[in-house]
Amino acid sequence: MLGLGPEEWAAVGLSLRVSIVATLAILPLAIWVAHLLARREFVGKGVLNALVLLPLVLPPVVTGYLLLLTFGTQGAVGGFLSNLGIVFAFRWTGAALAAAIMAFPLMVRAIRLGFEASDPKLEQAATTLGATPWRVFRTITLPAALPSVIAGAVLGFAKAMGEFGATITFVAAIPGQTQTIPSAIYAFLQVPGGESQAGKLVLVSLVIALGAVAVSEWVARKVAGRRA
Amino acid sequence: MSVSVQITQRLGDFALDASFESEGGVTALFGPSGCGKTSIINAIAGLSRPDAGHVRLGDQVLFNSATGVFVPPHKRRIGYVFQEPRLFPHMSVAQNIGYGRPNQLYSTRGDGGLAVLGIEHLLERYPRDLSGGEAQRVAIARALTSQPKVLLMDEPLAALDDARKTEFLPYLQALVAKTSIPVFYVSHAMSEVAQLADHLVVMRDGRVARSGALAQLLSDPAAISDIGVREAGAILNVTVAQADASDGLSVLATSAGRLFLPKVQAEDGTAMRVRIRASDVILSKDKPDGLSALNILPCKVTQIHEGQGPGVAVALRSGEDALMARITRRSARTMGLTAGLSCYAVIKSVSVAPTDMGGRGTESRVAQMP
């Protein structure tokens, strides 16, 4: 199909795996931080906000290098984790980590808007009915913000699919290991006559992106259909 | 169950400094918008934490700044009916009602308190498909289903138009009569308060201006300035003698004589309250003859209260009941009104609005107390 060779298929499979794992793994944290920023007042809120946005404004190569310093096998966190058998450097898990960190600010921003727009009066009503804060969050707050959560997840997934700079700096582009679609396209474009292979991958990217948007639209409409 | 509230709280530019006690039943918080009524019930609910003071329900301390006690709202077992229904839009009516009791299947059958709300046919619907009155009834059912120890109602009729209000009030009356838990009812409409409440707390600018038994407070001429000269008026306890008299009126028996008032929707023999606005009462020293007014009750002046304006408030005893009249200072002087004087109170039938009649008669209320 599409005349993709094993190397290209590996890149497509890896990209999908990296992006899906990165999005799903970081989503709970993104929801929590978004809720914190939207609804709570606390000391250091400005610092947290800046920290969340940092990957968005830093050059991706810098983010990738910082990841390498921190999560590399010689790094502070990476060294500790490698003792436990968890290695990020030059593995697909590292690519997922880089993608998750790059997607995080976009997801938080989208989800935060949902929490800010949802009505705290409904949460008060639930509280007076005896619901614990966790139950209020699960049954009232989160369902109300669900369209934004979906939008945030899709945005995060798209960002993860397209992530290049931080990934290539942190985990390089080892075919079959850490070579995602963007780094594969870049690699093909460096070789004379690689344009056709790159073109196929561009097409695949387009299909995946459109598919993600279509799925999110469908889910969002299903969610909205149950309400006024 | 006795209730004791003492709260000081700064809310921006507004300072709340209120304290009152009530012996349970229905406590009405009455006053103009922005006087702190909602802030008080939010403090009872635990939705806000006052700067200082206490909130006690019976022997349970919900809040005490001195001892640092603050029971979080979800552990207070309160039922809160807000001004707007606040139904959860992504849940059906049945799910909304069952929210406060997640481990039990909800059924309107066999639940006498909820049957009066008339919402059985709405259970499958979603909040977007309900009218304002239906949604508010569901909100009340939801609050009651959580089996609260105290019911808080913040102008539950505010979101309804006048026609809906008149339709809704009987539901509320029946409900209040059936529950034995303390109810706090916030309102700026005296007609609602007069029908529902046992205890009245009058609020002004974040403070409690008056607090006392409803019937006593409404017949106290000194309280007239706090309640408002247009709203002031005593409550007569009446029994329906003939609900459907031939001429479109109802005959109501009071302890001092019969009243002919606009037709009430009630069975003969029902005890109810009638609020007679002080400004609707005319006084006469001699028994009037040849007047168009049908209602003439013999009474005795108990107290005359002169306020700032040109009017005086005259407290009267009519049989077992209290009445109040607001007349000009000039008339009072001309008539030579003094405490102890016998006179006649004249009440024009059509001046008593249907919204001023209804509610629970005092006797039936006592009989239902556990």
Interface residues (C-beta under 8 A of the other chain):
Chain A: K121 L122 Q124 A125 A126 T127 T128 L129 G130 A131 T132 P133 V136 T139 I140 P143 A144 R226 R227 A228
Chain B: A45 L47 P73 H74 K75 R76 R77 I78 G79 Y80 F82 E84 R86 F88 P89 H90 Y99 G100 Y126 P127 R128 R142 A143 S146 L152
